Amino acid sequence: MKPEEFEAQQRAREYFHSLRLPPGAWTVIRVDGRGFSRLTEQRFDKPFDARFCDLMVVTAQALLTELGGRYAYTESDEISVLLDDASDLFGRGVEKLVSISAGIAAAAFTHAAAEPAHFDARLWVGVGVEDVADYFSWRQSDAARSALNGWCYWTLRKDGQSPREASRMLEGASTADKNELLFRHGVNVNDLPTWQRRGIGLWWETYERKGFDPVRGLDVTTSRRRMKTERELPMKDAYRQFVTGVAQGRNRPIGPASASA
């Protein structure tokens, strides 16, 4: 067999290398921490730790920058990055998008935490901004559910219950039951930090910066871009409207709580 024939034969066995995202599709890359339960139990407070949250924000910033994303959302140990319908990153190759995004996340988190961390990645595909709003509404709902479950579980653990006992006590419990459990322990879910219940959003905003042109001797105004990090996201319909606006390039601030990162 000729060398070129042998090479072609082997390349043909890279069965998924030619897999591409559909043209014109909106894409979300979601990375999840691998083995993070063990990592967080060893180093961070439960159920939430602001230090861990900051590490996830740093990782989301790296992903949003490196992938040229339009919006990033992080809750718990996951990050979702939105690529718009015109993105041609890595030729829309599925293998590249998945492997490189997981690598970026692992490198950024490891560098910030000074401890090895691993992420996996998956792709979500939608056909329009309504689909995009559906996706991020779904992930925010997951954040609220996870926050409630996490607070209940760790409240029981700190009250002396074993992992198995705490899990058994929460089996079949309704949202009202869980809220009542926390209330009996002095925790009002509505008083918890917003980022714990709704996640954190990051996106690019354009702003004007005033300066001086010494050559022409004139005051000038230039447009610049910066990344926004929002820990006070709205919810439900207001969040859908916000995500739709960001997807369409309307990078307006949410309100007085908005802050630049």
CORSULKA-V963427 format. One record per helix or strand of 2 or more residues. SS is the DSSP state (~ for helix, > for strand). FROM is the first residue (numbers start at 1). TO is the last residue. If there is no record, write none. Layout:
SS_FROM_TO + SS_FROM_TO
This chain:
~_3_12 + >_26_34 + ~_36_43 + ~_50_66 + >_71_75 + >_78_83 + ~_89_92 + ~_94_113 + >_118_126 + ~_129_158 + ~_163_170 + ~_175_184 + ~_189_191 + ~_194_198 + >_200_213 + >_218_230 + ~_236_247 + >_259_260
